[in-house]
Amino acid sequence: MPPPKKFTVGLVQMAFGTDPDKNLASAVSKIEEAAEEGAHIVCLPELFRSQYFCQTEDADLFNLAEPIPGPTTKSLEKIAKKLKIVLIAPLFERRTAGIYHNSAAIIDANGETVGVYRKMHIPDDPSYYEKFYFTPGDLGYQAFDTRVGRISTLICWDQWFPEAARLSALKGASVLFYPTAIGWHPHEKKKHGTAQREAWQTVQRGHAVANGIYVAAVNRIGHERPNPKSPGIEFWGSSFVADPQGIVVAEAPVGKPEILLASIDLDHLENIRRNWPFLRDRRIETYDGITHRFHDKSPLHKN
């Protein structure tokens, strides 16, 4: 059976506590609710089984990681098969002792895990100390064939890089999912908060336009303070779906839980690409320089 021309995505915007099992149970409940409301594919936020632990560097927190396949994917495979929906499950992956990834498992509607994406771009910013925990991804930019068609996923910090979105689109994805954990440092919110959130949405809408695809970004909410002496992070939610023109067709509120639904129309995607043929007009023979770190002026510098 060919994939449908139209289907509905569901983004689960929610807060998370300190108990991984309770977070999983809550996520399953939200998945079931999304399916009841008509979602054919559901995406959870980044690292949904825990609070955002990367605010501190603590080796004991590696105990939160699990293998893929593992207990969470096995639980969600049963849910996907029962509900006949596709799931994107972002997890803290334990690959082996000393190698851990920020990953997402893609589970098809028959209950089979059809692939894994490992986050490629790993930040190291105040309260986002991800380089301490995560090995950069080594599976590349992928697209996964599911019951609803070919989709891709990147993760959070990946969403700022146009190369990642382009390569995902070139794999044939119709929807690019961005499970996310992003928010404000409370002391910066008043001065920079609006600009930060608008930049986050704008760059992803740009990926939708430049590649002629749908973009679906799902973020967590809540003020998380793993260290009571630190101000923590206020996760801003604002999950959204943009169409291939960059139009925001659905958007969740700031700081409130929501199951966000949006319709994906592949005929609309094709019509936009026919009128904005960016992929046709790419001058691929001129892009060798993109693989250089920087083009220094001095001939003594090598990229």
ROTI-803670 format. One record per residue (C-alpha): residue in one letter; x, y, z. Coordinates in nm, 2 decimals. Layout:
BEGIN
> aa, u, v, w
> A, X, Y, Z
...
END
This chain:
BEGIN
> aa, u, v, w
> M, 0.00, 0.00, 0.00
> P, 0.15, 0.34, -0.10
> P, 0.19, 0.60, 0.18
> P, -0.10, 0.85, 0.22
> K, -0.10, 1.19, 0.05
> K, -0.23, 1.34, 0.37
> F, -0.16, 1.25, 0.73
> T, -0.16, 1.42, 1.07
> V, 0.14, 1.47, 1.29
> G, 0.11, 1.50, 1.67
> L, 0.37, 1.69, 1.88
> V, 0.36, 1.62, 2.26
> Q, 0.46, 1.94, 2.44
> M, 0.49, 1.85, 2.81
> A, 0.69, 1.89, 3.13
> F, 0.90, 1.62, 3.29
> G, 0.98, 1.52, 3.65
> T, 1.27, 1.33, 3.80
> D, 1.13, 0.98, 3.78
> P, 1.20, 0.82, 3.44
> D, 0.92, 0.56, 3.47
> K, 0.66, 0.83, 3.55
> N, 0.78, 1.03, 3.25
> L, 0.74, 0.73, 3.03
> A, 0.39, 0.66, 3.16
> S, 0.29, 1.02, 3.11
> A, 0.43, 1.02, 2.76
> V, 0.24, 0.70, 2.67
> S, -0.08, 0.86, 2.80
> K, -0.02, 1.17, 2.58
> I, 0.06, 0.94, 2.28
> E, -0.27, 0.76, 2.33
> E, -0.45, 1.09, 2.35
> A, -0.28, 1.22, 2.03
> A, -0.38, 0.90, 1.85
> E, -0.74, 0.94, 1.97
> E, -0.74, 1.29, 1.82
> G, -0.63, 1.16, 1.48
> A, -0.25, 1.17, 1.48
> H, -0.08, 0.92, 1.25
> I, 0.28, 1.00, 1.37
> V, 0.37, 1.13, 1.71
> C, 0.70, 1.29, 1.82
> L, 0.81, 1.34, 2.18
> P, 1.06, 1.61, 2.30
> E, 1.43, 1.55, 2.33
> L, 1.54, 1.32, 2.62
> F, 1.18, 1.28, 2.73
> R, 1.25, 1.01, 3.00
> S, 1.42, 1.26, 3.22
> Q, 1.46, 1.62, 3.31
> Y, 1.73, 1.80, 3.11
> F, 2.02, 1.67, 3.31
> C, 2.29, 1.84, 3.10
> Q, 2.27, 2.16, 3.32
> T, 2.54, 1.99, 3.53
> E, 2.83, 1.76, 3.48
> D, 2.78, 1.45, 3.69
> A, 2.91, 1.11, 3.59
> D, 2.63, 0.94, 3.79
> L, 2.38, 1.07, 3.54
> F, 2.52, 0.83, 3.28
> N, 2.30, 0.58, 3.46
> L, 2.00, 0.73, 3.29
> A, 2.11, 0.60, 2.96
> E, 1.98, 0.28, 2.80
> P, 2.05, 0.07, 2.49
> I, 1.85, 0.09, 2.17
> P, 1.67, -0.15, 2.14
> G, 1.60, -0.15, 2.51
> P, 1.32, -0.12, 2.77
> T, 1.18, 0.21, 2.64
> T, 1.18, 0.11, 2.27
> K, 1.02, -0.22, 2.36
> S, 0.74, -0.05, 2.55
> L, 0.68, 0.20, 2.28
> E, 0.69, -0.06, 2.00
> K, 0.39, -0.22, 2.17
> I, 0.21, 0.11, 2.19
> A, 0.28, 0.19, 1.82
> K, 0.16, -0.14, 1.71
> K, -0.16, -0.12, 1.93
> L, -0.25, 0.23, 1.80
> K, -0.12, 0.17, 1.45
> I, 0.09, 0.50, 1.46
> V, 0.45, 0.60, 1.39
> L, 0.65, 0.72, 1.69
> I, 0.97, 0.92, 1.72
> A, 1.12, 0.85, 2.07
> P, 1.43, 1.07, 2.16
> L, 1.64, 0.88, 2.41
> F, 1.97, 0.89, 2.60
> E, 2.14, 0.60, 2.43
> R, 2.40, 0.38, 2.59
> R, 2.60, 0.23, 2.30
> T, 2.86, 0.08, 2.52
> A, 3.06, 0.17, 2.83
> G, 3.20, 0.52, 2.78
> I, 3.00, 0.59, 2.45
> Y, 2.66, 0.75, 2.49
> H, 2.45, 0.94, 2.23
> N, 2.16, 1.18, 2.23
> S, 1.94, 0.97, 1.99
> A, 1.60, 0.92, 1.85
> A, 1.44, 0.59, 1.77
> I, 1.19, 0.58, 1.48
> I, 0.92, 0.32, 1.54
> D, 0.68, 0.22, 1.26
> A, 0.31, 0.16, 1.29
> N, 0.37, -0.22, 1.29
> G, 0.57, -0.19, 1.61
> E, 0.91, -0.23, 1.45
> T, 1.20, 0.01, 1.52
> V, 1.31, 0.10, 1.16
> G, 1.60, 0.33, 1.25
> V, 1.80, 0.54, 1.49
> Y, 1.93, 0.89, 1.45
> R, 2.22, 1.02, 1.67
> K, 2.25, 1.39, 1.73
> M, 2.53, 1.53, 1.52
> H, 2.59, 1.87, 1.66
> I, 2.67, 1.87, 2.03
> P, 2.66, 2.21, 2.22
> D, 2.87, 2.32, 2.51
> D, 2.71, 2.63, 2.65
> P, 2.62, 2.75, 3.00
> S, 2.37, 2.49, 3.14
> Y, 2.39, 2.30, 2.81
> Y, 2.70, 2.09, 2.89
> E, 2.62, 1.82, 2.63
> K, 2.98, 1.75, 2.53
> F, 3.03, 1.59, 2.87
> Y, 2.76, 1.33, 2.80
> F, 2.72, 1.28, 2.43
> T, 2.94, 1.14, 2.16
> P, 2.87, 1.31, 1.83
> G, 2.65, 1.10, 1.60
> D, 2.81, 0.88, 1.34
> L, 2.51, 0.75, 1.14
> G, 2.48, 1.06, 0.92
> Y, 2.16, 1.24, 0.81
> Q, 1.90, 0.99, 0.73
> A, 1.54, 0.94, 0.61
> F, 1.32, 0.66, 0.73
> D, 1.04, 0.49, 0.54
> T, 0.73, 0.45, 0.76
> R, 0.36, 0.39, 0.71
> V, 0.30, 0.76, 0.66
> G, 0.59, 0.80, 0.42
> R, 0.95, 0.90, 0.43
> I, 1.04, 1.13, 0.73
> S, 1.36, 1.26, 0.89
> T, 1.46, 1.37, 1.23
> L, 1.73, 1.59, 1.37
> I, 1.77, 1.69, 1.74
> C, 1.77, 2.04, 1.90
> W, 2.11, 2.20, 1.84
> D, 2.10, 2.04, 1.49
> Q, 1.81, 2.28, 1.41
> W, 2.05, 2.57, 1.36
> F, 2.25, 2.42, 1.08
> P, 2.12, 2.45, 0.73
> E, 2.35, 2.17, 0.60
> A, 2.18, 1.92, 0.82
> A, 1.83, 2.02, 0.70
> R, 1.94, 2.01, 0.34
> L, 2.10, 1.67, 0.36
> S, 1.79, 1.53, 0.53
> A, 1.57, 1.68, 0.26
> L, 1.79, 1.54, -0.01
> K, 1.72, 1.19, 0.14
> G, 1.36, 1.24, 0.03
> A, 1.19, 1.33, 0.36
> S, 0.86, 1.51, 0.34
> V, 0.87, 1.61, 0.71
> L, 1.17, 1.70, 0.92
> F, 1.11, 1.66, 1.30
> Y, 1.31, 1.84, 1.56
> P, 1.27, 1.70, 1.91
> T, 1.40, 1.98, 2.13
> A, 1.49, 2.09, 2.48
> I, 1.55, 2.47, 2.46
> G, 1.47, 2.75, 2.69
> W, 1.57, 3.07, 2.86
> H, 1.82, 3.14, 3.13
> P, 1.60, 3.33, 3.37
> H, 1.84, 3.62, 3.40
> E, 1.84, 3.67, 3.02
> K, 1.47, 3.63, 2.95
> K, 1.36, 3.99, 3.00
> K, 1.62, 4.14, 2.77
> H, 1.68, 3.86, 2.52
> G, 1.40, 3.62, 2.55
> T, 1.18, 3.73, 2.27
> A, 1.47, 3.76, 2.02
> Q, 1.60, 3.41, 2.12
> R, 1.27, 3.24, 2.07
> E, 1.19, 3.42, 1.74
> A, 1.54, 3.33, 1.61
> W, 1.48, 2.97, 1.69
> Q, 1.15, 2.96, 1.50
> T, 1.28, 3.17, 1.21
> V, 1.58, 2.95, 1.13
> Q, 1.36, 2.64, 1.12
> R, 1.09, 2.81, 0.90
> G, 1.38, 2.90, 0.67
> H, 1.47, 2.53, 0.65
> A, 1.12, 2.45, 0.55
> V, 1.13, 2.72, 0.27
> A, 1.48, 2.64, 0.14
> N, 1.41, 2.27, 0.12
> G, 1.04, 2.26, 0.03
> I, 0.94, 2.04, 0.33
> Y, 0.73, 2.05, 0.64
> V, 0.92, 2.12, 0.96
> A, 0.78, 2.00, 1.30
> A, 0.96, 2.12, 1.62
> V, 0.85, 1.98, 1.96
> N, 0.99, 2.14, 2.28
> R, 0.95, 2.06, 2.65
> I, 0.81, 2.30, 2.91
> G, 0.88, 2.37, 3.27
> H, 1.13, 2.54, 3.49
> E, 1.39, 2.28, 3.57
> R, 1.66, 2.34, 3.84
> P, 1.86, 2.02, 3.90
> N, 2.10, 2.23, 4.11
> P, 1.90, 2.44, 4.35
> K, 2.19, 2.69, 4.37
> S, 2.16, 2.76, 3.99
> P, 1.88, 2.95, 3.82
> G, 1.79, 2.66, 3.60
> I, 1.63, 2.68, 3.25
> E, 1.28, 2.79, 3.17
> F, 1.18, 2.57, 2.87
> W, 0.96, 2.78, 2.65
> G, 0.75, 2.52, 2.47
> S, 0.62, 2.70, 2.15
> S, 0.62, 2.37, 1.95
> F, 0.51, 2.44, 1.60
> V, 0.47, 2.30, 1.25
> A, 0.57, 2.50, 0.94
> D, 0.47, 2.41, 0.58
> P, 0.70, 2.43, 0.28
> Q, 0.63, 2.80, 0.24
> G, 0.75, 2.86, 0.60
> I, 0.39, 2.93, 0.71
> V, 0.33, 2.83, 1.07
> V, 0.02, 2.61, 1.04
> A, 0.00, 2.51, 1.41
> E, 0.17, 2.64, 1.72
> A, 0.15, 2.56, 2.09
> P, 0.16, 2.82, 2.36
> V, 0.46, 2.92, 2.57
> G, 0.50, 2.72, 2.89
> K, 0.17, 2.52, 2.87
> P, 0.12, 2.15, 2.79
> E, -0.04, 2.07, 2.46
> I, -0.08, 1.80, 2.21
> L, -0.03, 1.99, 1.88
> L, -0.18, 1.85, 1.57
> A, -0.11, 1.95, 1.21
> S, -0.21, 1.81, 0.87
> I, 0.06, 1.72, 0.62
> D, -0.04, 1.75, 0.25
> L, 0.21, 1.60, 0.00
> D, 0.02, 1.75, -0.29
> H, 0.07, 2.10, -0.13
> L, 0.44, 2.01, -0.09
> E, 0.47, 1.92, -0.46
> N, 0.29, 2.23, -0.57
> I, 0.53, 2.46, -0.37
> R, 0.83, 2.28, -0.51
> R, 0.70, 2.33, -0.86
> N, 0.67, 2.70, -0.81
> W, 0.98, 2.74, -0.59
> P, 1.22, 2.50, -0.76
> F, 1.52, 2.55, -0.52
> L, 1.63, 2.19, -0.54
> R, 1.62, 2.20, -0.93
> D, 1.84, 2.52, -0.94
> R, 2.11, 2.41, -0.70
> R, 2.45, 2.45, -0.85
> I, 2.60, 2.14, -0.69
> E, 2.93, 2.18, -0.89
> T, 3.00, 2.50, -0.71
> Y, 2.96, 2.39, -0.35
> D, 3.29, 2.22, -0.27
> G, 3.38, 2.50, -0.03
> I, 3.11, 2.41, 0.21
> T, 3.32, 2.12, 0.34
> H, 3.59, 2.36, 0.47
> R, 3.58, 2.50, 0.82
> F, 3.66, 2.85, 0.70
> H, 3.82, 3.01, 0.40
> D, 4.12, 3.20, 0.54
> K, 4.27, 3.47, 0.33
> S, 4.63, 3.37, 0.38
> P, 4.75, 3.10, 0.15
> L, 4.95, 2.96, 0.44
> H, 4.63, 2.85, 0.61
> K, 4.49, 2.52, 0.51
> N, 4.12, 2.44, 0.58
END
